Amino acid sequence: MSSSLPTIAFILKGFPRLSETFITNEILLLEELGFHIHIFAMRNPGESKIHENVYRVKALVTYIPDHFWWHFFSLVGANLRFFFKQPKRYWPPFRYALMRSLRQRSSSTIKRFVQAAYFVENHLPKSNIVHLHAHFSHGPTTVAYFASRLTGLKYSFSAHAKDIYLQEAEFFRRKLEGAEFVVTCTGFNARHMRTIAPGQKEIHCIYHGVDTERFRPLDPVAMNGTPVNILSVGRFVPKKGFPTLIRALAKVKEKGHAFRCDLIGGGPMADELKTLVRSLNLQDRIRIHSKMSQEELLPYYRKATLFALACEVQSDGDRDGIPNVLVEAMAMGIPCVSTSISGIPELIDHGVNGLLVPEKNADALAEALIYLLDHPEKIRELSLAVRRKVEKAFCSRTNIHRIGELLERVAPEAREPVSSADASVAPAGASQAQGIRTKRARCQSMDIKRASETASMKEPQHESR
């Protein structure tokens, strides 16, 4: 992409990340709508699995150094150059970041300021960035906020889950009030942020959604007396509630129901979950898998009869919004059983297209699963309803058009006019679109490889709070 074209900078905490395919898909669809985007990531995750859509994105990828001491001279050098050129612009946000870090007894805020000044000094002069958009309201939005203070560029951001609830309110309010608009993926999140920044009128609930062409039902799974397949997908972290689900499945087994369950995700709790499965003598019923790409997940969705996810709110406020895997499962026609926290009731209407139970309650979760296993006709009824809900409110193409409208309002010059046929975006697999994407893949895979070779070394993430 030519640096002379007006471009929107997407500031991300990491790219590419398997757990954030919704961001990759958003960028891909915005590009198909004609937007010029340059990705600035705060780290290269270095994941062994990469979603195929990453190679279809045209955007250049640039990594902002994240490890302060390993990149001390380049980070400090860029800051000093900016300070000597524009001391009056540099000093007020620097002072605020420094004082906040001292009050919080955390280097996070000053570190994000230093990254922002590095980004402004080293990368903005080489590009025609006309707007900043960040994903996640902690670290990436903090960089966008300070970059805006240093340059006068306008910024916006998308907020998702724990990044909303693990922040100190005063600084979060500043970031909310300074943004041109804010996008979030649940109405629950939007209401919460409006209480923090009542003066910000541009907080929009836009669901992530899924590609309804790719995730679509096949023939219903037959329930002919063979063990029912129950699926659960998510990172093996506390807020996903996997221990509660495993204990609930033990109760289902005690009632004499035949089932098989696949838990897919990987993460820090993997060994703990395996130990719990053994202690409850569920090795013959539950299989635990490491993380998978969407391509690898599809066969598991296709053979699943039910999907279960026992999300819960942690003591520090960490929680999910609307887990994307629930939307994917429902798009595939799979009835879901989950908990009534956060934005999940916006997706699952209890008794209409799924079942909801209280969080951290293995008994209630077991009762819901047993009810469905005892009433196969209810499973068939829910299977018809789940797809309708996704098509109505969770189609990614429709929802990303709304994000495109917001971006066009603040940065119209960053969108290249496209024909109505192109703007509608042909279904995945259309031959012409596939040919274009293949060309993009060749170019972008080279871009990512070159960027990865010069990416900063990773360090444990300390998010801005």
Buried (B, 14 or more C-beta within 10 A) or exposed (E): BEEEBBBBBBBBBBBBBBBBBBBBBBBBBBBBBBBBBBBBBBBBBEBEEBBEBBBBBBBBBBBBBBEBEEBEEEBBBBBEBBBEEBEEBBEEBBEBBEEBBEEBEBEBBBBBBBBBBBBBBBBBEEBBBBBBBBBBBBBBBBBBBBBBBBBEBBBBBBBBBBBBBBBEEEBBBBBBEBBBBBBBBBBBBBEBBBEBBEEBEBBBBBBBBBBBBBBBBEEEBEEEEEEBBBBBBBBBBBBBBBBBBBBBBBBBBEEEBEBBBBBBBBBEBBEEBBEBBEEBEBEEBBEBBEBBBBEEBBEBBBEBBBBBBBBBBEEEEBBBBBBBBBBBBBBBBBBBBBBBBBBBBBBBBEEEBBBBBEBBBBEBBBBBBBEBBEEBEBBEBBBEBBBEBBBEBBBBBBBBBBBBEBBBEBBEBBBEEBEEEBEEBBEBEEEEBEEBBEEBBEBBBEBBEEBEEEBBEBEEEBBBB
